Amino acid sequence: MNHNDNLLGLVPKSDVKLSLGVCDRTLARWAKTGYLPRVRVGKGIYYRVSDLKKLTKGGEK
């Protein structure tokens, strides 16, 4: 994760895939169901740090 992503509170999809150990298809399904919303910036897909923290802590949204 680079410094700019931290400032925006966003994590690129590639980092999320590695840290959670999931594939593109799983992330797409989670976004569609609202389990882990994604943010599009230009052609890139990012995830909010706050949403990732909720997911990894098992907290309710």
CHARMM internal coordinates of N, CA and C (Angstrom, degrees):
IC EDIT
DIST 1 N 1 CA 1.4469
DIST 1 CA 1 C 1.5240
ANGL 1 N 1 CA 1 C 107.18
DIST 1 C 2 N 1.3326
ANGL 1 CA 1 C 2 N 117.04
DIHE 1 N 1 CA 1 C 2 N 132.16
DIST 2 N 2 CA 1.4586
ANGL 1 C 2 N 2 CA 118.17
DIHE 1 CA 1 C 2 N 2 CA -179.89
DIST 2 CA 2 C 1.5212
ANGL 2 N 2 CA 2 C 111.65
DIHE 1 C 2 N 2 CA 2 C -93.39
DIST 2 C 3 N 1.3045
ANGL 2 CA 2 C 3 N 115.45
DIHE 2 N 2 CA 2 C 3 N 170.65
DIST 3 N 3 CA 1.4612
ANGL 2 C 3 N 3 CA 122.03
DIHE 2 CA 2 C 3 N 3 CA -175.17
DIST 3 CA 3 C 1.5205
ANGL 3 N 3 CA 3 C 112.66
DIHE 2 C 3 N 3 CA 3 C -59.52
DIST 3 C 4 N 1.3269
ANGL 3 CA 3 C 4 N 118.83
DIHE 3 N 3 CA 3 C 4 N -40.67
DIST 4 N 4 CA 1.4680
ANGL 3 C 4 N 4 CA 121.58
DIHE 3 CA 3 C 4 N 4 CA -178.56
DIST 4 CA 4 C 1.5166
ANGL 4 N 4 CA 4 C 111.80
DIHE 3 C 4 N 4 CA 4 C -62.70
DIST 4 C 5 N 1.3230
ANGL 4 CA 4 C 5 N 118.09
DIHE 4 N 4 CA 4 C 5 N -37.57
DIST 5 N 5 CA 1.4593
ANGL 4 C 5 N 5 CA 120.71
DIHE 4 CA 4 C 5 N 5 CA 178.80
DIST 5 CA 5 C 1.5226
ANGL 5 N 5 CA 5 C 110.60
DIHE 4 C 5 N 5 CA 5 C -63.93
DIST 5 C 6 N 1.3146
ANGL 5 CA 5 C 6 N 117.14
DIHE 5 N 5 CA 5 C 6 N -39.75
DIST 6 N 6 CA 1.4547
ANGL 5 C 6 N 6 CA 120.61
DIHE 5 CA 5 C 6 N 6 CA 177.46
DIST 6 CA 6 C 1.5111
ANGL 6 N 6 CA 6 C 111.48
DIHE 5 C 6 N 6 CA 6 C -61.23
DIST 6 C 7 N 1.3220
ANGL 6 CA 6 C 7 N 117.19
DIHE 6 N 6 CA 6 C 7 N -41.57
DIST 7 N 7 CA 1.4543
ANGL 6 C 7 N 7 CA 120.85
DIHE 6 CA 6 C 7 N 7 CA -178.67
DIST 7 CA 7 C 1.5181
ANGL 7 N 7 CA 7 C 111.61
DIHE 6 C 7 N 7 CA 7 C -63.63
DIST 7 C 8 N 1.2978
ANGL 7 CA 7 C 8 N 117.27
DIHE 7 N 7 CA 7 C 8 N -35.20
DIST 8 N 8 CA 1.4516
ANGL 7 C 8 N 8 CA 121.13
DIHE 7 CA 7 C 8 N 8 CA -178.77
DIST 8 CA 8 C 1.5262
ANGL 8 N 8 CA 8 C 112.75
DIHE 7 C 8 N 8 CA 8 C -85.45
DIST 8 C 9 N 1.3058
ANGL 8 CA 8 C 9 N 117.12
DIHE 8 N 8 CA 8 C 9 N -10.92
DIST 9 N 9 CA 1.4585
ANGL 8 C 9 N 9 CA 120.36
DIHE 8 CA 8 C 9 N 9 CA -177.46
DIST 9 CA 9 C 1.5144
ANGL 9 N 9 CA 9 C 112.09
DIHE 8 C 9 N 9 CA 9 C 75.40
DIST 9 C 10 N 1.3562
ANGL 9 CA 9 C 10 N 116.57
DIHE 9 N 9 CA 9 C 10 N 23.34
DIST 10 N 10 CA 1.4541
ANGL 9 C 10 N 10 CA 121.37
DIHE 9 CA 9 C 10 N 10 CA -178.60
DIST 10 CA 10 C 1.5227
ANGL 10 N 10 CA 10 C 110.34
DIHE 9 C 10 N 10 CA 10 C -121.24
DIST 10 C 11 N 1.3224
ANGL 10 CA 10 C 11 N 115.63
DIHE 10 N 10 CA 10 C 11 N 148.58
DIST 11 N 11 CA 1.4529
ANGL 10 C 11 N 11 CA 122.45
DIHE 10 CA 10 C 11 N 11 CA 178.55
DIST 11 CA 11 C 1.5320
ANGL 11 N 11 CA 11 C 107.22
DIHE 10 C 11 N 11 CA 11 C -122.40
DIST 11 C 12 N 1.3294
ANGL 11 CA 11 C 12 N 117.31
DIHE 11 N 11 CA 11 C 12 N 131.69
DIST 12 N 12 CA 1.4681
ANGL 11 C 12 N 12 CA 119.04
DIHE 11 CA 11 C 12 N 12 CA 179.05
DIST 12 CA 12 C 1.5301
ANGL 12 N 12 CA 12 C 112.12
DIHE 11 C 12 N 12 CA 12 C -66.15
DIST 12 C 13 N 1.3278
ANGL 12 CA 12 C 13 N 114.95
DIHE 12 N 12 CA 12 C 13 N 152.40
DIST 13 N 13 CA 1.4626
ANGL 12 C 13 N 13 CA 121.42
DIHE 12 CA 12 C 13 N 13 CA -178.08
DIST 13 CA 13 C 1.5247
ANGL 13 N 13 CA 13 C 112.28
DIHE 12 C 13 N 13 CA 13 C -54.74
DIST 13 C 14 N 1.3121
ANGL 13 CA 13 C 14 N 117.88
DIHE 13 N 13 CA 13 C 14 N -40.04
DIST 14 N 14 CA 1.4692
ANGL 13 C 14 N 14 CA 120.38
DIHE 13 CA 13 C 14 N 14 CA -178.21
DIST 14 CA 14 C 1.5282
ANGL 14 N 14 CA 14 C 111.43
DIHE 13 C 14 N 14 CA 14 C -60.35
DIST 14 C 15 N 1.3250
ANGL 14 CA 14 C 15 N 117.46
DIHE 14 N 14 CA 14 C 15 N -39.26
DIST 15 N 15 CA 1.4684
ANGL 14 C 15 N 15 CA 121.05
DIHE 14 CA 14 C 15 N 15 CA 178.44
DIST 15 CA 15 C 1.5263
ANGL 15 N 15 CA 15 C 111.60
DIHE 14 C 15 N 15 CA 15 C -69.46
DIST 15 C 16 N 1.3310
ANGL 15 CA 15 C 16 N 116.28
DIHE 15 N 15 CA 15 C 16 N -37.69
DIST 16 N 16 CA 1.4643
ANGL 15 C 16 N 16 CA 120.57
DIHE 15 CA 15 C 16 N 16 CA 179.43
DIST 16 CA 16 C 1.5277
ANGL 16 N 16 CA 16 C 109.99
DIHE 15 C 16 N 16 CA 16 C -65.60
DIST 16 C 17 N 1.3248
ANGL 16 CA 16 C 17 N 116.15
DIHE 16 N 16 CA 16 C 17 N -43.36
DIST 17 N 17 CA 1.4635
ANGL 16 C 17 N 17 CA 120.57
DIHE 16 CA 16 C 17 N 17 CA 178.39
DIST 17 CA 17 C 1.5171
ANGL 17 N 17 CA 17 C 111.15
DIHE 16 C 17 N 17 CA 17 C -57.92
DIST 17 C 18 N 1.3148
ANGL 17 CA 17 C 18 N 116.58
DIHE 17 N 17 CA 17 C 18 N -45.98
DIST 18 N 18 CA 1.4671
ANGL 17 C 18 N 18 CA 120.66
DIHE 17 CA 17 C 18 N 18 CA -179.21
DIST 18 CA 18 C 1.5230
ANGL 18 N 18 CA 18 C 112.08
DIHE 17 C 18 N 18 CA 18 C -66.17
DIST 18 C 19 N 1.3254
ANGL 18 CA 18 C 19 N 116.78
DIHE 18 N 18 CA 18 C 19 N -46.03
DIST 19 N 19 CA 1.4635
ANGL 18 C 19 N 19 CA 119.17
DIHE 18 CA 18 C 19 N 19 CA -174.95
DIST 19 CA 19 C 1.5269
ANGL 19 N 19 CA 19 C 112.79
DIHE 18 C 19 N 19 CA 19 C -71.27
DIST 19 C 20 N 1.3414
ANGL 19 CA 19 C 20 N 117.38
DIHE 19 N 19 CA 19 C 20 N -32.89
DIST 20 N 20 CA 1.4619
ANGL 19 C 20 N 20 CA 119.83
DIHE 19 CA 19 C 20 N 20 CA 179.89
DIST 20 CA 20 C 1.5232
ANGL 20 N 20 CA 20 C 112.68
DIHE 19 C 20 N 20 CA 20 C -93.96
DIST 20 C 21 N 1.3327
ANGL 20 CA 20 C 21 N 116.75
DIHE 20 N 20 CA 20 C 21 N -13.97
DIST 21 N 21 CA 1.4615
ANGL 20 C 21 N 21 CA 120.26
DIHE 20 CA 20 C 21 N 21 CA -179.73
DIST 21 CA 21 C 1.5197
ANGL 21 N 21 CA 21 C 113.34
DIHE 20 C 21 N 21 CA 21 C 69.07
DIST 21 C 22 N 1.3366
ANGL 21 CA 21 C 22 N 116.31
DIHE 21 N 21 CA 21 C 22 N 39.19
DIST 22 N 22 CA 1.4587
ANGL 21 C 22 N 22 CA 120.83
DIHE 21 CA 21 C 22 N 22 CA -179.94
DIST 22 CA 22 C 1.5291
ANGL 22 N 22 CA 22 C 109.89
DIHE 21 C 22 N 22 CA 22 C -121.93
DIST 22 C 23 N 1.3257
ANGL 22 CA 22 C 23 N 116.36
DIHE 22 N 22 CA 22 C 23 N 167.84
DIST 23 N 23 CA 1.4607
ANGL 22 C 23 N 23 CA 121.55
DIHE 22 CA 22 C 23 N 23 CA -178.62
DIST 23 CA 23 C 1.5329
ANGL 23 N 23 CA 23 C 110.71
DIHE 22 C 23 N 23 CA 23 C -102.66
DIST 23 C 24 N 1.3318
ANGL 23 CA 23 C 24 N 115.14
DIHE 23 N 23 CA 23 C 24 N 173.81
DIST 24 N 24 CA 1.4647
ANGL 23 C 24 N 24 CA 121.24
DIHE 23 CA 23 C 24 N 24 CA 179.24
DIST 24 CA 24 C 1.5290
ANGL 24 N 24 CA 24 C 111.85
DIHE 23 C 24 N 24 CA 24 C -56.01
DIST 24 C 25 N 1.3050
ANGL 24 CA 24 C 25 N 115.15
DIHE 24 N 24 CA 24 C 25 N -41.77
DIST 25 N 25 CA 1.4690
ANGL 24 C 25 N 25 CA 120.25
DIHE 24 CA 24 C 25 N 25 CA -176.84
DIST 25 CA 25 C 1.5344
ANGL 25 N 25 CA 25 C 111.51
DIHE 24 C 25 N 25 CA 25 C -62.65
DIST 25 C 26 N 1.3159
ANGL 25 CA 25 C 26 N 116.18
DIHE 25 N 25 CA 25 C 26 N -41.17
DIST 26 N 26 CA 1.4661
ANGL 25 C 26 N 26 CA 120.51
DIHE 25 CA 25 C 26 N 26 CA 178.72
DIST 26 CA 26 C 1.5232
ANGL 26 N 26 CA 26 C 110.46
DIHE 25 C 26 N 26 CA 26 C -64.47
DIST 26 C 27 N 1.3359
ANGL 26 CA 26 C 27 N 117.04
DIHE 26 N 26 CA 26 C 27 N -45.37
DIST 27 N 27 CA 1.4645
ANGL 26 C 27 N 27 CA 120.02
DIHE 26 CA 26 C 27 N 27 CA 178.93
DIST 27 CA 27 C 1.5239
ANGL 27 N 27 CA 27 C 111.39
DIHE 26 C 27 N 27 CA 27 C -62.13
DIST 27 C 28 N 1.3231
ANGL 27 CA 27 C 28 N 117.22
DIHE 27 N 27 CA 27 C 28 N -38.64
DIST 28 N 28 CA 1.4665
ANGL 27 C 28 N 28 CA 120.99
DIHE 27 CA 27 C 28 N 28 CA 178.18
DIST 28 CA 28 C 1.5315
ANGL 28 N 28 CA 28 C 110.68
DIHE 27 C 28 N 28 CA 28 C -64.26
DIST 28 C 29 N 1.3255
ANGL 28 CA 28 C 29 N 116.34
DIHE 28 N 28 CA 28 C 29 N -41.91
DIST 29 N 29 CA 1.4685
ANGL 28 C 29 N 29 CA 120.51
DIHE 28 CA 28 C 29 N 29 CA 178.80
DIST 29 CA 29 C 1.5240
ANGL 29 N 29 CA 29 C 111.06
DIHE 28 C 29 N 29 CA 29 C -65.12
DIST 29 C 30 N 1.3367
ANGL 29 CA 29 C 30 N 116.25
DIHE 29 N 29 CA 29 C 30 N -42.58
DIST 30 N 30 CA 1.4603
ANGL 29 C 30 N 30 CA 119.87
DIHE 29 CA 29 C 30 N 30 CA 179.04
DIST 30 CA 30 C 1.5252
ANGL 30 N 30 CA 30 C 111.03
DIHE 29 C 30 N 30 CA 30 C -63.28
DIST 30 C 31 N 1.3276
ANGL 30 CA 30 C 31 N 116.96
DIHE 30 N 30 CA 30 C 31 N -38.42
DIST 31 N 31 CA 1.4638
ANGL 30 C 31 N 31 CA 120.20
DIHE 30 CA 30 C 31 N 31 CA 178.79
DIST 31 CA 31 C 1.5232
ANGL 31 N 31 CA 31 C 110.32
DIHE 30 C 31 N 31 CA 31 C -66.73
DIST 31 C 32 N 1.3203
ANGL 31 CA 31 C 32 N 117.08
DIHE 31 N 31 CA 31 C 32 N -41.75
DIST 32 N 32 CA 1.4620
ANGL 31 C 32 N 32 CA 121.59
DIHE 31 CA 31 C 32 N 32 CA -178.58
DIST 32 CA 32 C 1.5233
ANGL 32 N 32 CA 32 C 111.67
DIHE 31 C 32 N 32 CA 32 C -63.81
DIST 32 C 33 N 1.3262
ANGL 32 CA 32 C 33 N 116.51
DIHE 32 N 32 CA 32 C 33 N -37.58
DIST 33 N 33 CA 1.4607
ANGL 32 C 33 N 33 CA 120.48
DIHE 32 CA 32 C 33 N 33 CA -178.18
DIST 33 CA 33 C 1.5303
ANGL 33 N 33 CA 33 C 112.73
DIHE 32 C 33 N 33 CA 33 C -86.90
DIST 33 C 34 N 1.3466
ANGL 33 CA 33 C 34 N 116.59
DIHE 33 N 33 CA 33 C 34 N -9.14
DIST 34 N 34 CA 1.4605
ANGL 33 C 34 N 34 CA 119.82
DIHE 33 CA 33 C 34 N 34 CA -179.42
DIST 34 CA 34 C 1.5151
ANGL 34 N 34 CA 34 C 114.03
DIHE 33 C 34 N 34 CA 34 C 87.84
DIST 34 C 35 N 1.3261
ANGL 34 CA 34 C 35 N 116.91
DIHE 34 N 34 CA 34 C 35 N 1.96
DIST 35 N 35 CA 1.4676
ANGL 34 C 35 N 35 CA 121.27
DIHE 34 CA 34 C 35 N 35 CA -179.95
DIST 35 CA 35 C 1.5242
ANGL 35 N 35 CA 35 C 111.50
DIHE 34 C 35 N 35 CA 35 C -64.72
DIST 35 C 36 N 1.3447
ANGL 35 CA 35 C 36 N 116.14
DIHE 35 N 35 CA 35 C 36 N -39.95
DIST 36 N 36 CA 1.4608
ANGL 35 C 36 N 36 CA 121.96
DIHE 35 CA 35 C 36 N 36 CA 176.86
DIST 36 CA 36 C 1.5266
ANGL 36 N 36 CA 36 C 107.81
DIHE 35 C 36 N 36 CA 36 C -142.96
DIST 36 C 37 N 1.3283
ANGL 36 CA 36 C 37 N 117.04
DIHE 36 N 36 CA 36 C 37 N 90.82
DIST 37 N 37 CA 1.4663
ANGL 36 C 37 N 37 CA 120.65
DIHE 36 CA 36 C 37 N 37 CA -178.29
DIST 37 CA 37 C 1.5263
ANGL 37 N 37 CA 37 C 111.92
DIHE 36 C 37 N 37 CA 37 C -61.75
DIST 37 C 38 N 1.3207
ANGL 37 CA 37 C 38 N 115.18
DIHE 37 N 37 CA 37 C 38 N 148.41
DIST 38 N 38 CA 1.4594
ANGL 37 C 38 N 38 CA 120.31
DIHE 37 CA 37 C 38 N 38 CA 178.00
DIST 38 CA 38 C 1.5192
ANGL 38 N 38 CA 38 C 109.88
DIHE 37 C 38 N 38 CA 38 C -115.20
DIST 38 C 39 N 1.3133
ANGL 38 CA 38 C 39 N 114.84
DIHE 38 N 38 CA 38 C 39 N 161.06
DIST 39 N 39 CA 1.4643
ANGL 38 C 39 N 39 CA 122.09
DIHE 38 CA 38 C 39 N 39 CA 179.23
DIST 39 CA 39 C 1.5127
ANGL 39 N 39 CA 39 C 107.10
DIHE 38 C 39 N 39 CA 39 C -124.28
DIST 39 C 40 N 1.3206
ANGL 39 CA 39 C 40 N 116.53
DIHE 39 N 39 CA 39 C 40 N 127.04
DIST 40 N 40 CA 1.4624
ANGL 39 C 40 N 40 CA 120.57
DIHE 39 CA 39 C 40 N 40 CA 176.49
DIST 40 CA 40 C 1.5211
ANGL 40 N 40 CA 40 C 108.80
DIHE 39 C 40 N 40 CA 40 C -95.53
DIST 40 C 41 N 1.3174
ANGL 40 CA 40 C 41 N 115.49
DIHE 40 N 40 CA 40 C 41 N 129.32
DIST 41 N 41 CA 1.4654
ANGL 40 C 41 N 41 CA 122.12
DIHE 40 CA 40 C 41 N 41 CA 174.70
DIST 41 CA 41 C 1.5199
ANGL 41 N 41 CA 41 C 105.38
DIHE 40 C 41 N 41 CA 41 C -127.63
DIST 41 C 42 N 1.3255
ANGL 41 CA 41 C 42 N 115.56
DIHE 41 N 41 CA 41 C 42 N 106.25
DIST 42 N 42 CA 1.4568
ANGL 41 C 42 N 42 CA 119.49
DIHE 41 CA 41 C 42 N 42 CA -173.43
DIST 42 CA 42 C 1.5183
ANGL 42 N 42 CA 42 C 108.59
DIHE 41 C 42 N 42 CA 42 C 62.82
DIST 42 C 43 N 1.3221
ANGL 42 CA 42 C 43 N 116.83
DIHE 42 N 42 CA 42 C 43 N -125.17
DIST 43 N 43 CA 1.4635
ANGL 42 C 43 N 43 CA 121.12
DIHE 42 CA 42 C 43 N 43 CA 178.43
DIST 43 CA 43 C 1.5211
ANGL 43 N 43 CA 43 C 112.30
DIHE 42 C 43 N 43 CA 43 C -94.05
DIST 43 C 44 N 1.3227
ANGL 43 CA 43 C 44 N 116.66
DIHE 43 N 43 CA 43 C 44 N -3.54
DIST 44 N 44 CA 1.4581
ANGL 43 C 44 N 44 CA 120.47
DIHE 43 CA 43 C 44 N 44 CA -177.10
DIST 44 CA 44 C 1.5138
ANGL 44 N 44 CA 44 C 113.40
DIHE 43 C 44 N 44 CA 44 C -89.83
DIST 44 C 45 N 1.3252
ANGL 44 CA 44 C 45 N 115.19
DIHE 44 N 44 CA 44 C 45 N 154.43
DIST 45 N 45 CA 1.4626
ANGL 44 C 45 N 45 CA 122.14
DIHE 44 CA 44 C 45 N 45 CA 176.12
DIST 45 CA 45 C 1.5216
ANGL 45 N 45 CA 45 C 107.88
DIHE 44 C 45 N 45 CA 45 C -117.19
DIST 45 C 46 N 1.3173
ANGL 45 CA 45 C 46 N 114.84
DIHE 45 N 45 CA 45 C 46 N 129.78
DIST 46 N 46 CA 1.4622
ANGL 45 C 46 N 46 CA 122.14
DIHE 45 CA 45 C 46 N 46 CA -177.06
DIST 46 CA 46 C 1.5148
ANGL 46 N 46 CA 46 C 109.65
DIHE 45 C 46 N 46 CA 46 C -131.58
DIST 46 C 47 N 1.3215
ANGL 46 CA 46 C 47 N 114.70
DIHE 46 N 46 CA 46 C 47 N 164.05
DIST 47 N 47 CA 1.4568
ANGL 46 C 47 N 47 CA 122.00
DIHE 46 CA 46 C 47 N 47 CA 178.35
DIST 47 CA 47 C 1.5144
ANGL 47 N 47 CA 47 C 108.70
DIHE 46 C 47 N 47 CA 47 C -129.67
DIST 47 C 48 N 1.3336
ANGL 47 CA 47 C 48 N 116.57
DIHE 47 N 47 CA 47 C 48 N 142.30
DIST 48 N 48 CA 1.4606
ANGL 47 C 48 N 48 CA 121.01
DIHE 47 CA 47 C 48 N 48 CA -179.14
DIST 48 CA 48 C 1.5303
ANGL 48 N 48 CA 48 C 110.19
DIHE 47 C 48 N 48 CA 48 C -73.21
DIST 48 C 49 N 1.3126
ANGL 48 CA 48 C 49 N 114.85
DIHE 48 N 48 CA 48 C 49 N 137.28
DIST 49 N 49 CA 1.4649
ANGL 48 C 49 N 49 CA 120.57
DIHE 48 CA 48 C 49 N 49 CA 177.66
DIST 49 CA 49 C 1.5331
ANGL 49 N 49 CA 49 C 109.66
DIHE 48 C 49 N 49 CA 49 C -57.91
DIST 49 C 50 N 1.3184
ANGL 49 CA 49 C 50 N 117.11
DIHE 49 N 49 CA 49 C 50 N -40.16
DIST 50 N 50 CA 1.4679
ANGL 49 C 50 N 50 CA 120.74
DIHE 49 CA 49 C 50 N 50 CA -178.89
DIST 50 CA 50 C 1.5262
ANGL 50 N 50 CA 50 C 111.45
DIHE 49 C 50 N 50 CA 50 C -62.39
DIST 50 C 51 N 1.3425
ANGL 50 CA 50 C 51 N 117.62
DIHE 50 N 50 CA 50 C 51 N -38.92
DIST 51 N 51 CA 1.4682
ANGL 50 C 51 N 51 CA 120.62
DIHE 50 CA 50 C 51 N 51 CA 178.18
DIST 51 CA 51 C 1.5292
ANGL 51 N 51 CA 51 C 110.81
DIHE 50 C 51 N 51 CA 51 C -68.61
DIST 51 C 52 N 1.3305
ANGL 51 CA 51 C 52 N 116.46
DIHE 51 N 51 CA 51 C 52 N -38.22
DIST 52 N 52 CA 1.4622
ANGL 51 C 52 N 52 CA 119.94
DIHE 51 CA 51 C 52 N 52 CA 178.66
DIST 52 CA 52 C 1.5238
ANGL 52 N 52 CA 52 C 111.26
DIHE 51 C 52 N 52 CA 52 C -65.98
DIST 52 C 53 N 1.3220
ANGL 52 CA 52 C 53 N 116.56
DIHE 52 N 52 CA 52 C 53 N -38.24
DIST 53 N 53 CA 1.4690
ANGL 52 C 53 N 53 CA 120.00
DIHE 52 CA 52 C 53 N 53 CA 177.94
DIST 53 CA 53 C 1.5225
ANGL 53 N 53 CA 53 C 110.81
DIHE 52 C 53 N 53 CA 53 C -63.57
DIST 53 C 54 N 1.3351
ANGL 53 CA 53 C 54 N 116.75
DIHE 53 N 53 CA 53 C 54 N -42.44
DIST 54 N 54 CA 1.4751
ANGL 53 C 54 N 54 CA 120.80
DIHE 53 CA 53 C 54 N 54 CA 178.20
DIST 54 CA 54 C 1.5183
ANGL 54 N 54 CA 54 C 110.30
DIHE 53 C 54 N 54 CA 54 C -61.43
DIST 54 C 55 N 1.3292
ANGL 54 CA 54 C 55 N 115.51
DIHE 54 N 54 CA 54 C 55 N -42.38
DIST 55 N 55 CA 1.4637
ANGL 54 C 55 N 55 CA 120.46
DIHE 54 CA 54 C 55 N 55 CA -178.20
DIST 55 CA 55 C 1.5241
ANGL 55 N 55 CA 55 C 111.41
DIHE 54 C 55 N 55 CA 55 C -65.24
DIST 55 C 56 N 1.3176
ANGL 55 CA 55 C 56 N 116.77
DIHE 55 N 55 CA 55 C 56 N -46.37
DIST 56 N 56 CA 1.4567
ANGL 55 C 56 N 56 CA 119.85
DIHE 55 CA 55 C 56 N 56 CA -176.81
DIST 56 CA 56 C 1.5203
ANGL 56 N 56 CA 56 C 112.80
DIHE 55 C 56 N 56 CA 56 C -73.03
DIST 56 C 57 N 1.3086
ANGL 56 CA 56 C 57 N 117.70
DIHE 56 N 56 CA 56 C 57 N -24.85
DIST 57 N 57 CA 1.4693
ANGL 56 C 57 N 57 CA 120.95
DIHE 56 CA 56 C 57 N 57 CA 176.36
DIST 57 CA 57 C 1.5180
ANGL 57 N 57 CA 57 C 110.83
DIHE 56 C 57 N 57 CA 57 C -85.76
DIST 57 C 58 N 1.3467
ANGL 57 CA 57 C 58 N 116.78
DIHE 57 N 57 CA 57 C 58 N -12.29
DIST 58 N 58 CA 1.4593
ANGL 57 C 58 N 58 CA 119.96
DIHE 57 CA 57 C 58 N 58 CA -179.37
DIST 58 CA 58 C 1.5039
ANGL 58 N 58 CA 58 C 112.33
DIHE 57 C 58 N 58 CA 58 C 76.67
DIST 58 C 59 N 1.3373
ANGL 58 CA 58 C 59 N 116.66
DIHE 58 N 58 CA 58 C 59 N 16.74
DIST 59 N 59 CA 1.4512
ANGL 58 C 59 N 59 CA 120.84
DIHE 58 CA 58 C 59 N 59 CA -178.69
DIST 59 CA 59 C 1.5030
ANGL 59 N 59 CA 59 C 113.61
DIHE 58 C 59 N 59 CA 59 C -77.36
DIST 59 C 60 N 1.2873
ANGL 59 CA 59 C 60 N 115.69
DIHE 59 N 59 CA 59 C 60 N 160.83
DIST 60 N 60 CA 1.4595
ANGL 59 C 60 N 60 CA 122.50
DIHE 59 CA 59 C 60 N 60 CA 177.13
DIST 60 CA 60 C 1.5104
ANGL 60 N 60 CA 60 C 110.12
DIHE 59 C 60 N 60 CA 60 C -76.52
DIST 60 C 61 N 1.3140
ANGL 60 CA 60 C 61 N 116.43
DIHE 60 N 60 CA 60 C 61 N 150.02
DIST 61 N 61 CA 1.4585
ANGL 60 C 61 N 61 CA 121.61
DIHE 60 CA 60 C 61 N 61 CA 178.43
DIST 61 CA 61 C 1.4961
ANGL 61 N 61 CA 61 C 111.40
DIHE 60 C 61 N 61 CA 61 C -89.96
END
COOR INIT
IC SEED 1 N 1 CA 1 C
IC BUILD
